[in-house]
């Protein structure tokens, strides 16, 4: 976390170590989900989840009224379940089928 990084930098500086550059590296994972139904893209692409990046998405709308949306996400490894729960809640509220990774 940012606090641990700052504490570590301060400890090193206090020990006489010159810090030229320091950055936090977050362990991430990529997940792909598919949504089927009358999908409001804004609901799923509005990024209200912290540190989640949308790497890409594909939309197909065959002749039926249902749309198929494929979302590719980069998620902090610690937050995968939280993000999936958030997507499940949106899918349920929008009456959309969510196909998630196993």
N, C-alpha and C positions, 0 to 999 in steps of 0.2 A: 504494500500500500504506500501511498504518498508519504504518510507519517513515518513509516519505517525507513523509507529512502532518505528523508530529511534527517532523521536521527542518526542514520549511518554516516551520512555526509558530515554532519556536525562532529561525530565521534572521530572520524578520520582527520578532519581539519584540526581538532583539538590535540590529536596525536602528532601533528606536524606534517601530515600528508597533504600534498598539493592536489586539489581536485580540478582537473581541466574540464571534464565533461562527465555528467551522470544522467542516466535516463532509466526510467522504469520499463521493464519488459514484462508484458502481460501474456501469460500462457493462454492461447486461444485455440478454438476448434471451429471447424466449418460444419455447418448443418444445412441440409436441404429439406424443405418442406413443400408439399403440393396441396393446394386448396382447390376444391371443386364446388361450384355453386354460383350463386349470384354474388360475386365478389366485388366489394367496394375497395378498390386498390388503396385508397387513402387510409382506410382503417389498418391495413397491414403494413403500409410503407411509412406511415408517420412513426418516426423513431422515438418512442417514449421510453425505450429500454436503454439503460446506461451501457455505454461502450459496445453496443451492437452495431455492426456495419452491414449494410445490405451490399453484397458483392455483385449481385445480379438478379434479374428476374425475367421470366418469360411468361407471356400471356397468350393463350390460344382460346379462341371463341368459335367453336364449331357451330353448326347450324342450329343446335339446340340453344336454349336460353342460358344454360350453365356455362360458366367460364372456368378455365383451368389456369391457375397461377402457380408458377414454380418460383420459390424464393430461395436464394442462396445467401446464407448469413455467416458472418464471422462473429463468434460469441466468446467472451471470456470463459475459459474452461470451468471456472467455479459457478458460472451463471446459467449453464445449459438448462437445467431443470426449471429455473425461474423463468427463462425466456420461453420454454416450451409451454409452461403453465399459462403464461400471458397470451401466447398464440392460441391455446385451447379455449381460453375464456372468450377471446374475440371471435373465434370460429363458432363457438356455441351461441354467442349473442347474435351473430349474423346468419345463423342456420347454414353454415358452410361445412363441408366435409374436410377435415384436416388429415392428410397423410403425412405421418412423421417418420423420422428414421427409427430403426429398431435398436 
